Amino acid sequence: MSALGAEAGGAGAAGSGRRGEGAADLARVVGGRVRVRRRRRGLSQAGLAALIGHERSTVCRWEAGARLPSLPSLLALAAALGCAPAELLPE
C-alpha cells in the first residue's frame, strides 16, 4: 500500500482529495483485464459469475472498475479465465 500512498501524495494526502486515485486506477486496470480475458473465452458476465460463485452484478462492478475483487475472488477469476493471477494485475 505504500506505493499507492506515495502516488496519491503520501501521508498528507488525506485532506487533498487524491487519496483513492491509485486504488481507483488499479480497479480500472484489473477490471479491463478481466473483461478482455472473459470475452476471449467467449463467456458472458453471468457465465463467469456462475463459474466463480458470484452474482453477475459483482462481475459487472469489477469490470467497470467500481470495485476490486478480493484475493480469493482474484484467484478464482484467474482460474476461470485460464491465466495466472498476476496477468490480471498491472505490471
Buried (B, 14 or more C-beta within 10 A) or exposed (E): EEEBEEBBBEEEBEEEEEBEBBBEBBBBBBBBBBBEBBEEBEBEBEBBBBBBEBEBEBBBBBBEBEBBBEEEBBBBBBEBBEBEBEEBEEE
